[in-house]
């Protein structure tokens, strides 16, 4: 699992625990305390990874870094897109059981759909275009967008959905383009609240 995703899950788990302990406090106070409680753990783990030579050989972390770097380079030269192999890798990273469906996409289809999605004007249109690919549901589509722009797009995850509800975000986030766009906005709101 990617380290940034893992840290996000750890923080949201801490938020879940603190919501119970801090009933009556504002959502911003709960999130702030949760981040501060996990910050030392994150710094310690980051330092440990920096000194751990085996981390550099871990295939998922290395693959995540490479794919994010490739997409960033493509974005700097114009429009990013995914290749068929990259989409298969993302599908495997998120949910190995969808491998057969994702493998049925053509290279031209993957490139066309992902390029169109990255050019789309709205987040819900981006997601709708990605959902046109075989084997790609809202969760995998969110990973595609996250890898293309990690600061803008969170990964659609059931643990994060539960944590958002616990910190006071009462809106539902159905697994469709509009629900995902609202989910992304809710996560970004929770991250900005301080």
Secondary structure, DSSP 8 states (H G I E B T S, - for coil): --HHHHHHHHHHHHHHHHHHHTTTS-HHHHHHHHHHHHHHHHHHHHHHHHH-GGGGG-HHHHHHHHHHHHHHHHHHHS-----HHHHHHHHHHH-GGGHHHHHTS-HHHHHHHHHHHHH-SSHHHHHHHHHTSTT--HHHHHHHHHHH-TTT-----HHHHHHHHHTT------SSHHHHHHHHHHHHHHHH--
